[in-house]
Amino acid sequence: MYLKFTHLVFLVVFLFSVPTFIYAQVRNETPGNKKDLTPVENTVNDSVPANDTIIKVPRPENAIDTKVIYSATDSIVLSRDSKKVYLYKDAKVEYGEIILQADYIEYNQEENYVYATGVLDSLGNLVGKPVFKENNEEFKARTIKYNFKTKKGYIEDVFTEEEQGFLHSEQTKKLEDNSFLLKNGKYTTCENEDHPHFYLSMTQAKVIPNDKIVSGPAYIVIHDIPIKFLGVPFGFFPNQKEYSSGIIIPKYGEEKNRGFFLQNGGYYFGISDKMDLAITGNIFSKGSWGSDVKFRYKKRYKFTSDFSFTYAEFIKSELGLPDYTKSKDMAIRWTHMQDPKANPNSKFSASVNYSTSSYDQFNSQTIDQRATNTKSSSISYGKSWPGRPFRFNMDLRHSQNSNTNNVTLTLPVMTFNVDRQYPFRKKNASGEMKWYENIELQYSSKAENRISTADSLLFNDTKFSDFQNGFQHQVPISTNFKILKYFNLSPRVEYTGILYPSMMKYGYEQTTNTNGDTIYVLTQDTVPTIKYAQIIKPSISLSVGPNIYGFYNFRNPEAKIQRIRHVVTPSVSVSYVPDLGSMVNQYYFTDTTTNREYSIFKNGIYNFPSAPGESGSVSFGLNNNLEMKVRDDEDTTGTGTKKIKLIESLKISTSYNIFADSLNWSQFSINGRTSLFENKLSINFSAIVDPYAINDNGQVYNEFYYNTKPGEFFLNRLGRLERFDVSLSTKLNSKKGGQEEGRGGRGELGEPTPQQLEGLRYGQNYETANPIYTYVDFEIPWNISLDYKFVYSKTGLASSKKITQTLGISGDISITKKWKISMRVNYDIAEDELSNASINIHRDLHCWEMSFSWIPVGYMQSYNFQINVKGSTLRDFLKYNKRKSWQDNL
């Protein structure tokens, strides 16, 4: 039976009754009666006839502006005077953005306040505790009293989450500005709601949502044990969802060369939601120091940009001592990414990574950074025109090698291209195309300005004349068609024009030799001038590459191996360029004494595309694939089979120069790969074999190696093995951690994935840019990777022979659900020494975490122990770190 409550439409009720809509229902407690929880709406008819007199009555001071909606699943009871409403079981009261839920709510309509609490179940446990929500704020409590008009409230045993932290309080007052006053409060990052494992005990505190938490005297409590000597006279915790400025806590530790240190400490400037700035520094007790500036800027739907500049001074030992070292280094890093939707027709991007040659040697913080010896940068702008085949690009490029201290800068390289065009094709073609309709035409051009020099000279003595520059454009016209079904014929005519800023001038200088005879010595000089060279070069190539299949079927139908298939793909291609005569000869100088030819553009940035005389070559290739079909033991029908790859690819290639006067054959290149045991073991190998012999000086001469080794085994006579390398790798892991389970995570210590970092703010997680915060996946029980590499090289005499063997092992194992160990070891078998070895141990302590990393050998030899809470708010406040490194192999 259901009853509907309505208000009496009298003037007094109209003046003093606040709610205009009431959701109410009463459930009959008849056993077995089905519950109908649909709320029933009650309204007050406030309309009056047109001929009635309207009396304006002043609005009561305690009236509220928003309707109150309430409901319950058990029962709703009104007091006799209709001033109070009692809600039982899953009660809910809504007032604007405020939602209050509990198993018991008492609503006073006259005083505009609510009282909510839980109820005791049959076991005496308090269930259905109040949950208060307002906008994005939510908290739980034992009891709540709240006034809708004054927006003040009193709360007992409150529990709420505040930006990666949790607040507990015995008594709490909610003020009209939505701030809270706490008495006997707890602040923790432990998720245990009823009994946190640790907390910061606060006698009094004030919480300002989306701003800060300020407390009076506070101390640490761990497992109910108060540690009052770890107390603070007051506490200040940021509690903002927007960017905010603040101090970045430094790391501390010790190094052998630089002494005790404070690293990565400084200040973070949360300028706005579009940009921020971090200024940090490093200081060492033995004089070394450094500073770092990081700036980020982001414009939504436009671009993101990150810039950092680092300056460091490294000092070892004391001035005047033999081992004294001082180095001043710098590093610049800049990345700029444009949103693809911002401007589809133009794109600007940057990836700059430049540093002085010794920067990584003296300032590395990781093994990988220390091992880096090559760096490159690129700043690029591209432009296209919709509906037109034009493309323009301009790039600034940089590359450097810290081993050779060489730097190459290209400032800039500009290209303008026209996409492939078919001038003889009709717009509305039908039927089979003619051969001439496949003729294609393109245009490409490039202008470049480049310098390659030592990094120490780059910004000191560099002049514009030290740069190499030039312009080149090409117009190729080509087509392709088949003859005799299997042969591809590709004629091509290419126009090339090159603009050179200088040329070489050759001549002879008269002199005398040691015997007193008069001789002439070739001289050469660079002449600054503008010279345009051009050539029209026709060429033709013919190629064929059929697939040849071979099968071997086993006669016994019960045999494990059913069939072996061998696929051979031979390939032959012939290319020919005729003698272009004076079109080429005018750009070359012939030395009459040696009959050698020298290009007058020897120092140019672009080589002339053709040499005097005709040229042609024949290229040969042979690719092999070997598979076998075996009976599938897992197939219940007994007829199922599966394929196993024995050799995925084995390719042999070489070429023959038709018009060379000697050494016509090129080296034989052999490459192969396969995988065994259901792709668990990958094998890659390659070899380079020279068919020609060498003399006593290690120089190659025009005699086949085969003819110099009579009587030896056939394979030993095929050619000189100059290089052979083979690598074996395998990766094993538990099924739960494999990709077949749909996981893309990683099972070793490392940086979080972008998805895991999504939503984290740069200000509160500044150190995610540094190798401090690590993500550990305990869901993967174990995985291990093994790598073995063997390299043999001998390019000349026996003295050039070199053999290297390396073995690499990496992986991790979750000993328990809370313990994980990971390691990486590289062992040089030839040198009998370890390199790049590291061991990491991680322990999940629920709301705390412990990590230990150890690098036992090498330049980065060190250990680091740290225990800290997980939440970023207290991470730097509640942690212990012990670190020591021994960097002495400079």
C-alpha angles and dihedrals in degrees: 000000000000127000127202120213121210133180121243108250098229127133093246092053090047091055100044106027109093110191118072095186125044126186107201142156137164121211120217107228092218107143113253094014111141115243117239106193097178108131117235117219121226121193136187114231102225098172120114131197117267094242094053122102113248113222114203110216122188114255112255114251093234095052117121127219102223128062119250117227121191138173142169136189098221110038145324118212128189122207117241092257091045091234095115133046121199117204122195131195121005089004118184133189122187125194114169107296092351120098121180121187130181141131090256127030128171114199120195106201095188098049093034096228135120132210118202133181142150127258132233117252126212091279094052095254120139109241135173094039117188120273116196120198128184120169103311095339121100134171140168126221145167094241133001131195115186135173115211093200101047093030089223126130146175120222133186124206095358123190122189140156117238116185103313090331135088129223126208122183135173094206126019135176120203113209129208092256088060093252123129134225113209131199122193092001134174127210118194144147091220112114094212100116100192101037118011116205092226137004145165106253112219123189091199134001144165124219119204106188116236090007122057150315116234122189139180123229111344138175139185123265118191118186090343092307110122113220099193096171085068089063135124129212089230138359133221121187125177113236104179134132091197127068115283136179123246150139120291109220112229127229119239133205145116138272128189096231102034100030127215114356149189111209136189095004122142143091134309121212114204094198097170142317087279102049143020138177133209124192115189137166144196125216129184129196093234095058105272117127142161144181135211133198120196122185127180129188128182131180112188115243089004116065148311124226133189124187130179134175123191129189121185137175117201119199125182126185123338131308110268096026120114094243095048112135130177124178132176112203139173137189132196124196125178132167125181123180124185121210107248090226094052095080116350093189098054132035134189123188138161136195111174123175113165131153140154114272095255097043096097092042095059104025107038118133097183136042093241092053091049092051094052111108102160129060133176138186137194135187111188139184122185133185132187133177118228113241092010130093096230125121128181127186134175122189137182109203137189134182131172140178118209091199095059096026087227123146127193120196127186110194097197136343114190126189132187117187138178115211122241113293131193105207096181098050119105120231093232101031120174133186127013116341121242120239093251091055088071092061107120132197130199139173128208132171135180135188119189141181115191142169132185118191145131114293091235090061098040098094098022115057100006116133131182089249088063090067123093113222142164148138130248134177132179137195112194121189114192146151139186132212139156127251125193088005095274107052123084114210116196117183116185138182118192130188115204128184124183129187113208124193092206143013139204121255116205129196144141130265120204116230141143129251128222090278092056093250119142113247136171120233123201114245130193133191135180113240117196106227141125110256127174117201124188139179140178108214122189119196138169133200133190122197139174130184116170125173116238117197127203126184135190116192121196114230097216106083090200094055118119091232112058104176143355120211125197120191117193120189112188117187130193127178130179124198128185136184117185126225106276094198118198092003086075104020093067089067095053135070120213118214104219093201096057100016089232122143124225127193116235086218094057093131095042123120090233122051117226105260097231139038128213117280132025123304136195141154141190118220122202129195136172122189124188133196122184124189136163132204115222135181114270108232092195093060108102094203092062092227100083121113137186136200124245121193113224096175118009093188137352112176129181120186139172140147139221123220106219099198102036114116092219142001090035096165121076124216118287113247118204122188130171143165138180142156130223139196095033094315093308093119120047120197125191125175138168138178140188118211123187113208093204129081128236129227129230090280093056094252122138115241135183099274127102114246087225091068094051095059107056117173095021127117113288097243091051089057100051094088147307112293104225098171138006127173133172130183130192123192135173134176121199127183142156116275092245090061097044126105089244088075090059095253122140096178128112129242101212136070109282148114117311118258118259088255091056092049093045111122095016113128122234093226096056093036101039093139093061083087088061129060095262110090111062132185118223121193108208091177091080107076095200146333134178135189125201125192128181125181130184121187126184121183134174116161099170137344124009090270090068093059113120133173125189128182125182132179122198127192125181135159147104142238133205102222090187134350088276104035125072129172123191130179144176125197132175115192123193103212095189093051094034094226141114123244134181094008120165137166125197129189123190128186123191108215094181100246091012131053134201127202134181124186126184131186103188101184141027136037093312093053105154147117131225127192122185137168120184145144117271100233115091093223094065098022095101094037098050107042142101120211131184119179135167133169135182109211104170106129097089 
